[in-house]
Amino acid sequence: MLPATAMPTHDSAQLFKQHLGNFMRFDQWLRRLLCSRSRGGRLPSHSTTYKDVFMNETHPPKNAAEHPQSSLPDWLRGPRFAGLPALDATAAPPALSFEFFPPRTEALENQLWACIRRLEPLSPHFVSVTYGAGGSTRERTHQTVTRIVSETSLTPAAHLTCVASTRDEVDEVARRYWDAGIRHIVALRGDVPGGGAYAPHPDGYAYASDLVAGLKRIGDFEISVAAYAETHPDALSPEDDLDNLKRKLDAGATRAITNYFFDTGVYLRFLDRCLAAGITAPIVPGIMPVSNFAQAAKFSAMCGASVPKWLETMFEGTEDDPETRRMVAAAVAAEQVRLLRANGIDQFHFYTLNRPDLTYAIAHILGVRPKAP
Ligand SMILES: Cc1cc2nc3c(=O)[nH]c(=O)nc-3n(C[C@H](O)[C@H](O)[C@H](O)COP(=O)(O)OP(=O)(O)OC[C@H]3O[C@@H](n4cnc5c(N)ncnc54)[C@H](O)[C@@H]3O)c2cc1C
């Protein structure tokens, strides 16, 4: 039952009727005003509607360009898009993996652990921890990975690179991981610290494929490698890059994780090319929920990910509006994962940037629910 104050009273009904009366008088007044100005004072017939008046070509509304008045036939002339299929509630949810970076300060360490604790109930297939340029985070990566093993229910994967290190140094790091019970490595070439052209260390593993083979000699690690739907910037050609991916998988890797991409069609065509090249291992899409467009655009220029104009348009004007930016970010990533899911993809790798909220929401959209502790 409604509380007494919300019940319509005789007075309020009267008031409403009075407002309606005012509105109708306003309607008549506006019609008179518009018509007397546009048609030399002639009144339109009683069937004339506001739309007729406002659509009068001699007096388009001031903001006509911003609010085009198209008709139903106009709407139906263009291409038709069906909606993405609804989530199949009976299908198993996709397998997720989350990527973190090792923290530099105590505050960042707290942020990382809050992120890990928030995402842990989603029971990802694994979580991975990056390795800084040239091994600059060697100890911090190791500490983070071993803490994940000892304090959580998660299965960690440690990233490891070849750049600026001898084979002995890299092997030593790998053995420490094996001894600490870490059985999954993300094997990478890495980039030159501070930028510049890559040259293999004279006593090091030259490329990621060499590292994969070296790791397999140390222990029977599960190994993931990197893939580039838009081709790695150093590759001689897309075909050459694909040959390199195949070499890494033939050397013992069981999955590839892609660099992030915004054009989902590029990734789907890349899968076709992988299959045609004889690759059957999963090429897991790397998803980066963009929350800072300017930063993402800068980073994309360095790692060869193209930034479509539509994405820039989506974020335009949100620079000082973090709340809208986050909603846009969630919408963009949600649309991307739903499209991928509709195309049969059932594994996703999230670049979390140590922030859980967008990843958590997108996982939810994919049908992933937290498990009770
Ligand atoms: C999922 C993912 C995670 C990442 N994590 C990290 C990280 O933790 N730390 C980090 O520093 N970086 C990381 N990176 C970035 C990565 O290190 C760089 O993109 C790097 O430039 C390439 O690494 P790769 O393992 O793909 O190299 P590779 O597979 O070795 O390929 C690098 C380039 O060399 C070419 N190439 C390969 N073999 C040969 C050959 N024999 N002769 C000539 N050319 C050859 C390839 O075509 C390609 O262009 C990551 C990237 C991804 C996608």
PDBQT file of the ligand as one rigid body, heavy atoms in Angstrom, charges set to zero:
ROOT
HETATM    1  C1  LIG A 401      51.262 -11.845 -24.391  1.00  0.00    +0.000 C 
HETATM    2  C2  LIG A 401      52.503 -10.990 -24.389  1.00  0.00    +0.000 A 
HETATM    3  C3  LIG A 401      53.226 -10.850 -23.210  1.00  0.00    +0.000 A 
HETATM    4  C4  LIG A 401      54.391 -10.077 -23.164  1.00  0.00    +0.000 A 
HETATM    5  N1  LIG A 401      55.096  -9.963 -21.992  1.00  0.00    +0.000 NA
HETATM    6  C5  LIG A 401      56.256  -9.280 -21.960  1.00  0.00    +0.000 A 
HETATM    7  C6  LIG A 401      57.051  -9.206 -20.771  1.00  0.00    +0.000 A 
HETATM    8  O1  LIG A 401      56.680  -9.749 -19.722  1.00  0.00    +0.000 OA
HETATM    9  N2  LIG A 401      58.222  -8.519 -20.795  1.00  0.00    +0.000 N 
HETATM   10  C7  LIG A 401      58.668  -7.906 -21.949  1.00  0.00    +0.000 A 
HETATM   11  O2  LIG A 401      59.747  -7.309 -21.911  1.00  0.00    +0.000 OA
HETATM   12  N3  LIG A 401      57.946  -7.941 -23.091  1.00  0.00    +0.000 NA
HETATM   13  C8  LIG A 401      56.753  -8.621 -23.125  1.00  0.00    +0.000 A 
HETATM   14  N4  LIG A 401      56.018  -8.684 -24.296  1.00  0.00    +0.000 N 
HETATM   15  C9  LIG A 401      56.495  -7.950 -25.462  1.00  0.00    +0.000 C 
HETATM   16  C10 LIG A 401      57.500  -8.773 -26.321  1.00  0.00    +0.000 C 
HETATM   17  O3  LIG A 401      58.655  -9.060 -25.588  1.00  0.00    +0.000 OA
HETATM   18  C11 LIG A 401      57.834  -7.956 -27.544  1.00  0.00    +0.000 C 
HETATM   19  O4  LIG A 401      56.708  -7.833 -28.366  1.00  0.00    +0.000 OA
HETATM   20  C12 LIG A 401      59.029  -8.410 -28.339  1.00  0.00    +0.000 C 
HETATM   21  O5  LIG A 401      59.366  -7.392 -29.289  1.00  0.00    +0.000 OA
HETATM   22  C13 LIG A 401      58.833  -9.686 -29.139  1.00  0.00    +0.000 C 
HETATM   23  O6  LIG A 401      58.786 -10.785 -28.351  1.00  0.00    +0.000 OA
HETATM   24  P1  LIG A 401      58.400 -12.227 -28.963  1.00  0.00    +0.000 P 
HETATM   25  O7  LIG A 401      58.531 -13.200 -27.913  1.00  0.00    +0.000 OA
HETATM   26  O8  LIG A 401      57.165 -12.145 -29.733  1.00  0.00    +0.000 OA
HETATM   27  O9  LIG A 401      59.640 -12.387 -30.017  1.00  0.00    +0.000 OA
HETATM   28  P2  LIG A 401      59.949 -13.433 -31.149  1.00  0.00    +0.000 P 
HETATM   29  O10 LIG A 401      58.926 -14.472 -31.279  1.00  0.00    +0.000 OA
HETATM   30  O11 LIG A 401      61.364 -13.883 -30.942  1.00  0.00    +0.000 OA
HETATM   31  O12 LIG A 401      59.855 -12.548 -32.457  1.00  0.00    +0.000 OA
HETATM   32  C14 LIG A 401      60.353 -11.230 -32.472  1.00  0.00    +0.000 C 
HETATM   33  C15 LIG A 401      60.559 -10.761 -33.910  1.00  0.00    +0.000 C 
HETATM   34  O13 LIG A 401      61.688 -11.415 -34.474  1.00  0.00    +0.000 OA
HETATM   35  C16 LIG A 401      61.356 -12.094 -35.661  1.00  0.00    +0.000 C 
HETATM   36  N5  LIG A 401      62.153 -13.325 -35.681  1.00  0.00    +0.000 N 
HETATM   37  C17 LIG A 401      61.958 -14.431 -34.929  1.00  0.00    +0.000 A 
HETATM   38  N6  LIG A 401      62.927 -15.336 -35.185  1.00  0.00    +0.000 NA
HETATM   39  C18 LIG A 401      63.740 -14.779 -36.096  1.00  0.00    +0.000 A 
HETATM   40  C19 LIG A 401      64.947 -15.206 -36.740  1.00  0.00    +0.000 A 
HETATM   41  N7  LIG A 401      65.502 -16.384 -36.517  1.00  0.00    +0.000 N 
HETATM   42  N8  LIG A 401      65.532 -14.347 -37.599  1.00  0.00    +0.000 NA
HETATM   43  C20 LIG A 401      65.012 -13.128 -37.838  1.00  0.00    +0.000 A 
HETATM   44  N9  LIG A 401      63.873 -12.676 -37.253  1.00  0.00    +0.000 NA
HETATM   45  C21 LIG A 401      63.265 -13.491 -36.410  1.00  0.00    +0.000 A 
HETATM   46  C22 LIG A 401      59.860 -12.327 -35.567  1.00  0.00    +0.000 C 
HETATM   47  O14 LIG A 401      59.206 -12.460 -36.799  1.00  0.00    +0.000 OA
HETATM   48  C23 LIG A 401      59.397 -11.085 -34.841  1.00  0.00    +0.000 C 
HETATM   49  O15 LIG A 401      59.271 -10.014 -35.739  1.00  0.00    +0.000 OA
HETATM   50  C24 LIG A 401      54.844  -9.422 -24.360  1.00  0.00    +0.000 A 
HETATM   51  C25 LIG A 401      54.090  -9.536 -25.538  1.00  0.00    +0.000 A 
HETATM   52  C26 LIG A 401      52.932 -10.302 -25.560  1.00  0.00    +0.000 A 
HETATM   53  C27 LIG A 401      52.119 -10.401 -26.817  1.00  0.00    +0.000 C 
ENDROOT
TORSDOF 0
